[in-house]
């Protein structure tokens, strides 16, 4: 992704070859947001909800490898 100054948003400039790549962006230096996101992600993984959501939105990525 790249930042475009014209409209102050992000633009997709390429795609990953891997099916399981998922990227989340945060403003550089926003440590509070990153800390909260990582804590929530950890909770989702521990509860099993993360795997359920990945399967729901992206299919069974383990079978796609």
mmCIF file as gemmi writes it, N, C-alpha and C atoms, coordinates in Angstrom:
data_model
loop_
_atom_site.group_PDB
_atom_site.id
_atom_site.type_symbol
_atom_site.label_atom_id
_atom_site.label_alt_id
_atom_site.label_comp_id
_atom_site.label_asym_id
_atom_site.label_entity_id
_atom_site.label_seq_id
_atom_site.pdbx_PDB_ins_code
_atom_site.Cartn_x
_atom_site.Cartn_y
_atom_site.Cartn_z
_atom_site.occupancy
_atom_site.B_iso_or_equiv
_atom_site.pdbx_formal_charge
_atom_site.auth_seq_id
_atom_site.auth_asym_id
_atom_site.pdbx_PDB_model_num
ATOM 1 N N . UNK Axp A 1 ? 0.849 -1.173 0 1 0 ? 1 A 1
ATOM 2 C CA . UNK Axp A 1 ? 0 0 0 1 0 ? 1 A 1
ATOM 3 C C . UNK Axp A 1 ? 0.888 1.227 0 1 0 ? 1 A 1
ATOM 4 N N . UNK Axp A 2 ? 0.335 2.287 -0.476 1 0 ? 2 A 1
ATOM 5 C CA . UNK Axp A 2 ? 1.049 3.561 -0.449 1 0 ? 2 A 1
ATOM 6 C C . UNK Axp A 2 ? 0.081 4.657 -0.044 1 0 ? 2 A 1
ATOM 7 N N . UNK Axp A 3 ? 0.614 5.722 0.492 1 0 ? 3 A 1
ATOM 8 C CA . UNK Axp A 3 ? -0.199 6.868 0.909 1 0 ? 3 A 1
ATOM 9 C C . UNK Axp A 3 ? -0.301 7.837 -0.249 1 0 ? 3 A 1
ATOM 10 N N . UNK Axp A 4 ? -1.503 8.347 -0.494 1 0 ? 4 A 1
ATOM 11 C CA . UNK Axp A 4 ? -1.668 9.353 -1.537 1 0 ? 4 A 1
ATOM 12 C C . UNK Axp A 4 ? -1.97 10.689 -0.882 1 0 ? 4 A 1
ATOM 13 N N . UNK Axp A 5 ? -1.18 11.699 -1.201 1 0 ? 5 A 1
ATOM 14 C CA . UNK Axp A 5 ? -1.365 13.022 -0.599 1 0 ? 5 A 1
ATOM 15 C C . UNK Axp A 5 ? -2.615 13.72 -1.104 1 0 ? 5 A 1
ATOM 16 N N . UNK Axp A 6 ? -3.047 13.414 -2.32 1 0 ? 6 A 1
ATOM 17 C CA . UNK Axp A 6 ? -4.194 14.102 -2.909 1 0 ? 6 A 1
ATOM 18 C C . UNK Axp A 6 ? -5.453 13.986 -2.068 1 0 ? 6 A 1
ATOM 19 N N . UNK Axp A 7 ? -5.766 12.776 -1.64 1 0 ? 7 A 1
ATOM 20 C CA . UNK Axp A 7 ? -7.011 12.578 -0.903 1 0 ? 7 A 1
ATOM 21 C C . UNK Axp A 7 ? -6.782 12.012 0.5 1 0 ? 7 A 1
ATOM 22 N N . UNK Axp A 8 ? -5.526 12.021 0.944 1 0 ? 8 A 1
ATOM 23 C CA . UNK Axp A 8 ? -5.177 11.601 2.297 1 0 ? 8 A 1
ATOM 24 C C . UNK Axp A 8 ? -5.698 10.203 2.633 1 0 ? 8 A 1
ATOM 25 N N . UNK Axp A 9 ? -5.519 9.265 1.718 1 0 ? 9 A 1
ATOM 26 C CA . UNK Axp A 9 ? -5.922 7.886 1.987 1 0 ? 9 A 1
ATOM 27 C C . UNK Axp A 9 ? -4.871 6.925 1.463 1 0 ? 9 A 1
ATOM 28 N N . UNK Axp A 10 ? -5.112 5.643 1.634 1 0 ? 10 A 1
ATOM 29 C CA . UNK Axp A 10 ? -4.175 4.627 1.188 1 0 ? 10 A 1
ATOM 30 C C . UNK Axp A 10 ? -4.638 4.021 -0.128 1 0 ? 10 A 1
ATOM 31 N N . UNK Axp A 11 ? -3.693 3.578 -0.91 1 0 ? 11 A 1
ATOM 32 C CA . UNK Axp A 11 ? -3.983 2.971 -2.195 1 0 ? 11 A 1
ATOM 33 C C . UNK Axp A 11 ? -3.269 1.622 -2.271 1 0 ? 11 A 1
ATOM 34 N N . UNK Axp A 12 ? -3.974 0.604 -2.752 1 0 ? 12 A 1
ATOM 35 C CA . UNK Axp A 12 ? -3.373 -0.713 -2.926 1 0 ? 12 A 1
ATOM 36 C C . UNK Axp A 12 ? -2.492 -0.668 -4.161 1 0 ? 12 A 1
ATOM 37 N N . UNK Axp A 13 ? -1.233 -1.101 -4.008 1 0 ? 13 A 1
ATOM 38 C CA . UNK Axp A 13 ? -0.294 -1.08 -5.137 1 0 ? 13 A 1
ATOM 39 C C . UNK Axp A 13 ? 0.179 -2.475 -5.521 1 0 ? 13 A 1
ATOM 40 N N . UNK Axp A 14 ? -0.273 -3.491 -4.804 1 0 ? 14 A 1
ATOM 41 C CA . UNK Axp A 14 ? 0.13 -4.855 -5.119 1 0 ? 14 A 1
ATOM 42 C C . UNK Axp A 14 ? -0.619 -5.836 -4.254 1 0 ? 14 A 1
ATOM 43 N N . UNK Axp A 15 ? -0.491 -7.091 -4.573 1 0 ? 15 A 1
ATOM 44 C CA . UNK Axp A 15 ? -1.181 -8.134 -3.825 1 0 ? 15 A 1
ATOM 45 C C . UNK Axp A 15 ? -0.181 -9.219 -3.434 1 0 ? 15 A 1
ATOM 46 N N . UNK Axp A 16 ? -0.428 -9.834 -2.31 1 0 ? 16 A 1
ATOM 47 C CA . UNK Axp A 16 ? 0.422 -10.91 -1.831 1 0 ? 16 A 1
ATOM 48 C C . UNK Axp A 16 ? 0.111 -12.189 -2.585 1 0 ? 16 A 1
ATOM 49 N N . UNK Axp A 17 ? 1.113 -12.998 -2.784 1 0 ? 17 A 1
ATOM 50 C CA . UNK Axp A 17 ? 0.927 -14.305 -3.412 1 0 ? 17 A 1
ATOM 51 C C . UNK Axp A 17 ? 0.339 -15.305 -2.419 1 0 ? 17 A 1
ATOM 52 N N . UNK Axp A 18 ? 0.538 -15.054 -1.129 1 0 ? 18 A 1
ATOM 53 C CA . UNK Axp A 18 ? 0.045 -15.972 -0.094 1 0 ? 18 A 1
ATOM 54 C C . UNK Axp A 18 ? -1.393 -15.635 0.25 1 0 ? 18 A 1
ATOM 55 N N . UNK Axp A 19 ? -2.183 -16.649 0.501 1 0 ? 19 A 1
ATOM 56 C CA . UNK Axp A 19 ? -3.59 -16.471 0.855 1 0 ? 19 A 1
ATOM 57 C C . UNK Axp A 19 ? -3.785 -16.068 2.31 1 0 ? 19 A 1
ATOM 58 N N . UNK Axp A 20 ? -2.803 -16.347 3.165 1 0 ? 20 A 1
ATOM 59 C CA . UNK Axp A 20 ? -3.004 -16.124 4.594 1 0 ? 20 A 1
ATOM 60 C C . UNK Axp A 20 ? -2.393 -14.823 5.107 1 0 ? 20 A 1
ATOM 61 N N . UNK Axp A 21 ? -1.907 -13.97 4.226 1 0 ? 21 A 1
ATOM 62 C CA . UNK Axp A 21 ? -1.346 -12.698 4.668 1 0 ? 21 A 1
ATOM 63 C C . UNK Axp A 21 ? -2.464 -11.714 4.987 1 0 ? 21 A 1
ATOM 64 N N . UNK Axp A 22 ? -2.401 -11.139 6.148 1 0 ? 22 A 1
ATOM 65 C CA . UNK Axp A 22 ? -3.368 -10.132 6.568 1 0 ? 22 A 1
ATOM 66 C C . UNK Axp A 22 ? -2.565 -9.038 7.25 1 0 ? 22 A 1
ATOM 67 N N . UNK Axp A 23 ? -2.748 -7.821 6.825 1 0 ? 23 A 1
ATOM 68 C CA . UNK Axp A 23 ? -1.961 -6.714 7.348 1 0 ? 23 A 1
ATOM 69 C C . UNK Axp A 23 ? -2.897 -5.651 7.909 1 0 ? 23 A 1
ATOM 70 N N . UNK Axp A 24 ? -2.532 -5.116 9.047 1 0 ? 24 A 1
ATOM 71 C CA . UNK Axp A 24 ? -3.27 -4.018 9.653 1 0 ? 24 A 1
ATOM 72 C C . UNK Axp A 24 ? -2.311 -2.852 9.802 1 0 ? 24 A 1
ATOM 73 N N . UNK Axp A 25 ? -2.743 -1.686 9.377 1 0 ? 25 A 1
ATOM 74 C CA . UNK Axp A 25 ? -1.901 -0.492 9.446 1 0 ? 25 A 1
ATOM 75 C C . UNK Axp A 25 ? -2.368 0.424 10.565 1 0 ? 25 A 1
ATOM 76 N N . UNK Axp A 26 ? -1.423 1.077 11.212 1 0 ? 26 A 1
ATOM 77 C CA . UNK Axp A 26 ? -1.714 2.093 12.222 1 0 ? 26 A 1
ATOM 78 C C . UNK Axp A 26 ? -0.762 3.245 11.98 1 0 ? 26 A 1
ATOM 79 N N . UNK Axp A 27 ? -1.181 4.431 12.358 1 0 ? 27 A 1
ATOM 80 C CA . UNK Axp A 27 ? -0.326 5.601 12.195 1 0 ? 27 A 1
ATOM 81 C C . UNK Axp A 27 ? 0.976 5.395 12.966 1 0 ? 27 A 1
ATOM 82 N N . UNK Axp A 28 ? 2.085 5.705 12.33 1 0 ? 28 A 1
ATOM 83 C CA . UNK Axp A 28 ? 3.393 5.554 12.953 1 0 ? 28 A 1
ATOM 84 C C . UNK Axp A 28 ? 3.432 6.334 14.271 1 0 ? 28 A 1
ATOM 85 N N . UNK Axp A 29 ? 3.888 5.664 15.313 1 0 ? 29 A 1
ATOM 86 C CA . UNK Axp A 29 ? 3.995 6.317 16.622 1 0 ? 29 A 1
ATOM 87 C C . UNK Axp A 29 ? 2.751 6.174 17.485 1 0 ? 29 A 1
ATOM 88 N N . UNK Axp A 30 ? 1.673 5.586 16.951 1 0 ? 30 A 1
ATOM 89 C CA . UNK Axp A 30 ? 0.447 5.437 17.733 1 0 ? 30 A 1
ATOM 90 C C . UNK Axp A 30 ? 0.548 4.156 18.569 1 0 ? 30 A 1
ATOM 91 N N . UNK Axp A 31 ? 1.417 4.189 19.55 1 0 ? 31 A 1
ATOM 92 C CA . UNK Axp A 31 ? 1.704 3.025 20.377 1 0 ? 31 A 1
ATOM 93 C C . UNK Axp A 31 ? 0.487 2.557 21.171 1 0 ? 31 A 1
ATOM 94 N N . UNK Axp A 32 ? -0.363 3.476 21.584 1 0 ? 32 A 1
ATOM 95 C CA . UNK Axp A 32 ? -1.558 3.106 22.354 1 0 ? 32 A 1
ATOM 96 C C . UNK Axp A 32 ? -2.493 2.236 21.507 1 0 ? 32 A 1
ATOM 97 N N . UNK Axp A 33 ? -2.726 2.639 20.27 1 0 ? 33 A 1
ATOM 98 C CA . UNK Axp A 33 ? -3.586 1.864 19.379 1 0 ? 33 A 1
ATOM 99 C C . UNK Axp A 33 ? -2.976 0.495 19.096 1 0 ? 33 A 1
ATOM 100 N N . UNK Axp A 34 ? -1.679 0.457 18.833 1 0 ? 34 A 1
ATOM 101 C CA . UNK Axp A 34 ? -1.005 -0.802 18.54 1 0 ? 34 A 1
ATOM 102 C C . UNK Axp A 34 ? -1.083 -1.747 19.743 1 0 ? 34 A 1
ATOM 103 N N . UNK Axp A 35 ? -0.879 -1.216 20.933 1 0 ? 35 A 1
ATOM 104 C CA . UNK Axp A 35 ? -0.953 -2.026 22.152 1 0 ? 35 A 1
ATOM 105 C C . UNK Axp A 35 ? -2.367 -2.595 22.337 1 0 ? 35 A 1
ATOM 106 N N . UNK Axp A 36 ? -3.392 -1.77 22.127 1 0 ? 36 A 1
ATOM 107 C CA . UNK Axp A 36 ? -4.775 -2.228 22.271 1 0 ? 36 A 1
ATOM 108 C C . UNK Axp A 36 ? -5.121 -3.268 21.206 1 0 ? 36 A 1
ATOM 109 N N . UNK Axp A 37 ? -4.676 -3.036 19.98 1 0 ? 37 A 1
ATOM 110 C CA . UNK Axp A 37 ? -4.947 -3.978 18.899 1 0 ? 37 A 1
ATOM 111 C C . UNK Axp A 37 ? -4.301 -5.333 19.202 1 0 ? 37 A 1
ATOM 112 N N . UNK Axp A 38 ? -3.033 -5.321 19.6 1 0 ? 38 A 1
ATOM 113 C CA . UNK Axp A 38 ? -2.327 -6.573 19.896 1 0 ? 38 A 1
ATOM 114 C C . UNK Axp A 38 ? -2.973 -7.324 21.059 1 0 ? 38 A 1
ATOM 115 N N . UNK Axp A 39 ? -3.454 -6.612 22.06 1 0 ? 39 A 1
ATOM 116 C CA . UNK Axp A 39 ? -4.128 -7.251 23.196 1 0 ? 39 A 1
ATOM 117 C C . UNK Axp A 39 ? -5.442 -7.896 22.737 1 0 ? 39 A 1
ATOM 118 N N . UNK Axp A 40 ? -6.21 -7.178 21.919 1 0 ? 40 A 1
ATOM 119 C CA . UNK Axp A 40 ? -7.47 -7.729 21.407 1 0 ? 40 A 1
ATOM 120 C C . UNK Axp A 40 ? -7.208 -8.938 20.517 1 0 ? 40 A 1
ATOM 121 N N . UNK Axp A 41 ? -6.195 -8.859 19.664 1 0 ? 41 A 1
ATOM 122 C CA . UNK Axp A 41 ? -5.855 -9.976 18.789 1 0 ? 41 A 1
ATOM 123 C C . UNK Axp A 41 ? -5.451 -11.202 19.608 1 0 ? 41 A 1
ATOM 124 N N . UNK Axp A 42 ? -4.697 -10.987 20.652 1 0 ? 42 A 1
ATOM 125 C CA . UNK Axp A 42 ? -4.292 -12.087 21.529 1 0 ? 42 A 1
ATOM 126 C C . UNK Axp A 42 ? -5.517 -12.751 22.166 1 0 ? 42 A 1
ATOM 127 N N . UNK Axp A 43 ? -6.464 -11.932 22.626 1 0 ? 43 A 1
ATOM 128 C CA . UNK Axp A 43 ? -7.699 -12.462 23.225 1 0 ? 43 A 1
ATOM 129 C C . UNK Axp A 43 ? -8.489 -13.28 22.198 1 0 ? 43 A 1
ATOM 130 N N . UNK Axp A 44 ? -8.598 -12.776 20.96 1 0 ? 44 A 1
ATOM 131 C CA . UNK Axp A 44 ? -9.321 -13.491 19.903 1 0 ? 44 A 1
ATOM 132 C C . UNK Axp A 44 ? -8.658 -14.833 19.607 1 0 ? 44 A 1
ATOM 133 N N . UNK Axp A 45 ? -7.337 -14.854 19.583 1 0 ? 45 A 1
ATOM 134 C CA . UNK Axp A 45 ? -6.629 -16.104 19.301 1 0 ? 45 A 1
ATOM 135 C C . UNK Axp A 45 ? -6.829 -17.107 20.43 1 0 ? 45 A 1
ATOM 136 N N . UNK Axp A 46 ? -6.759 -16.652 21.671 1 0 ? 46 A 1
ATOM 137 C CA . UNK Axp A 46 ? -6.936 -17.545 22.819 1 0 ? 46 A 1
ATOM 138 C C . UNK Axp A 46 ? -8.342 -18.139 22.856 1 0 ? 46 A 1
ATOM 139 N N . UNK Axp A 47 ? -9.339 -17.367 22.467 1 0 ? 47 A 1
ATOM 140 C CA . UNK Axp A 47 ? -10.726 -17.822 22.543 1 0 ? 47 A 1
ATOM 141 C C . UNK Axp A 47 ? -11.132 -18.705 21.362 1 0 ? 47 A 1
ATOM 142 N N . UNK Axp A 48 ? -10.325 -18.723 20.296 1 0 ? 48 A 1
ATOM 143 C CA . UNK Axp A 48 ? -10.683 -19.485 19.103 1 0 ? 48 A 1
ATOM 144 C C . UNK Axp A 48 ? -11.472 -18.675 18.091 1 0 ? 48 A 1
ATOM 145 N N . UNK Axp A 49 ? -11.868 -17.481 18.467 1 0 ? 49 A 1
ATOM 146 C CA . UNK Axp A 49 ? -12.663 -16.625 17.575 1 0 ? 49 A 1
ATOM 147 C C . UNK Axp A 49 ? -11.877 -16.217 16.333 1 0 ? 49 A 1
ATOM 148 N N . UNK Axp A 50 ? -10.578 -16.036 16.462 1 0 ? 50 A 1
ATOM 149 C CA . UNK Axp A 50 ? -9.727 -15.644 15.332 1 0 ? 50 A 1
ATOM 150 C C . UNK Axp A 50 ? -9.816 -16.683 14.209 1 0 ? 50 A 1
ATOM 151 N N . UNK Axp A 51 ? -9.646 -17.954 14.559 1 0 ? 51 A 1
ATOM 152 C CA . UNK Axp A 51 ? -9.716 -19.017 13.548 1 0 ? 51 A 1
ATOM 153 C C . UNK Axp A 51 ? -11.102 -19.066 12.904 1 0 ? 51 A 1
ATOM 154 N N . UNK Axp A 52 ? -12.143 -18.876 13.717 1 0 ? 52 A 1
ATOM 155 C CA . UNK Axp A 52 ? -13.507 -18.898 13.191 1 0 ? 52 A 1
ATOM 156 C C . UNK Axp A 52 ? -13.715 -17.775 12.175 1 0 ? 52 A 1
ATOM 157 N N . UNK Axp A 53 ? -13.24 -16.575 12.493 1 0 ? 53 A 1
ATOM 158 C CA . UNK Axp A 53 ? -13.404 -15.437 11.588 1 0 ? 53 A 1
ATOM 159 C C . UNK Axp A 53 ? -12.586 -15.612 10.312 1 0 ? 53 A 1
ATOM 160 N N . UNK Axp A 54 ? -11.351 -16.11 10.433 1 0 ? 54 A 1
ATOM 161 C CA . UNK Axp A 54 ? -10.52 -16.354 9.251 1 0 ? 54 A 1
ATOM 162 C C . UNK Axp A 54 ? -11.214 -17.351 8.331 1 0 ? 54 A 1
ATOM 163 N N . UNK Axp A 55 ? -11.726 -18.438 8.901 1 0 ? 55 A 1
ATOM 164 C CA . UNK Axp A 55 ? -12.404 -19.448 8.09 1 0 ? 55 A 1
ATOM 165 C C . UNK Axp A 55 ? -13.661 -18.882 7.438 1 0 ? 55 A 1
ATOM 166 N N . UNK Axp A 56 ? -14.423 -18.07 8.175 1 0 ? 56 A 1
ATOM 167 C CA . UNK Axp A 56 ? -15.661 -17.485 7.655 1 0 ? 56 A 1
ATOM 168 C C . UNK Axp A 56 ? -15.381 -16.564 6.465 1 0 ? 56 A 1
ATOM 169 N N . UNK Axp A 57 ? -14.384 -15.685 6.601 1 0 ? 57 A 1
ATOM 170 C CA . UNK Axp A 57 ? -14.122 -14.682 5.568 1 0 ? 57 A 1
ATOM 171 C C . UNK Axp A 57 ? -13.175 -15.147 4.461 1 0 ? 57 A 1
ATOM 172 N N . UNK Axp A 58 ? -12.255 -16.06 4.77 1 0 ? 58 A 1
ATOM 173 C CA . UNK Axp A 58 ? -11.232 -16.444 3.799 1 0 ? 58 A 1
ATOM 174 C C . UNK Axp A 58 ? -11.248 -17.926 3.438 1 0 ? 58 A 1
ATOM 175 N N . UNK Axp A 59 ? -12.129 -18.711 4.04 1 0 ? 59 A 1
ATOM 176 C CA . UNK Axp A 59 ? -12.17 -20.14 3.777 1 0 ? 59 A 1
ATOM 177 C C . UNK Axp A 59 ? -11.124 -20.867 4.595 1 0 ? 59 A 1
ATOM 178 N N . UNK Axp A 60 ? -10.977 -22.143 4.326 1 0 ? 60 A 1
ATOM 179 C CA . UNK Axp A 60 ? -10.024 -22.962 5.067 1 0 ? 60 A 1
ATOM 180 C C . UNK Axp A 60 ? -8.643 -22.766 4.46 1 0 ? 60 A 1
ATOM 181 N N . UNK Axp A 61 ? -7.873 -21.801 4.99 1 0 ? 61 A 1
ATOM 182 C CA . UNK Axp A 61 ? -6.577 -21.452 4.385 1 0 ? 61 A 1
ATOM 183 C C . UNK Axp A 61 ? -5.555 -22.57 4.554 1 0 ? 61 A 1
ATOM 184 N N . UNK Axp A 62 ? -5.759 -23.458 5.518 1 0 ? 62 A 1
ATOM 185 C CA . UNK Axp A 62 ? -4.828 -24.574 5.679 1 0 ? 62 A 1
ATOM 186 C C . UNK Axp A 62 ? -4.916 -25.524 4.487 1 0 ? 62 A 1
ATOM 187 N N . UNK Axp A 63 ? -6.094 -25.68 3.903 1 0 ? 63 A 1
ATOM 188 C CA . UNK Axp A 63 ? -6.271 -26.545 2.736 1 0 ? 63 A 1
ATOM 189 C C . UNK Axp A 63 ? -5.789 -25.883 1.457 1 0 ? 63 A 1
ATOM 190 N N . UNK Axp A 64 ? -5.661 -24.521 1.461 1 0 ? 64 A 1
ATOM 191 C CA . UNK Axp A 64 ? -5.249 -23.785 0.285 1 0 ? 64 A 1
ATOM 192 C C . UNK Axp A 64 ? -3.746 -23.817 0.088 1 0 ? 64 A 1
ATOM 193 N N . UNK Axp A 65 ? -2.988 -24.155 1.107 1 0 ? 65 A 1
ATOM 194 C CA . UNK Axp A 65 ? -1.518 -24.139 1.023 1 0 ? 65 A 1
ATOM 195 C C . UNK Axp A 65 ? -0.989 -25.22 0.125 1 0 ? 65 A 1
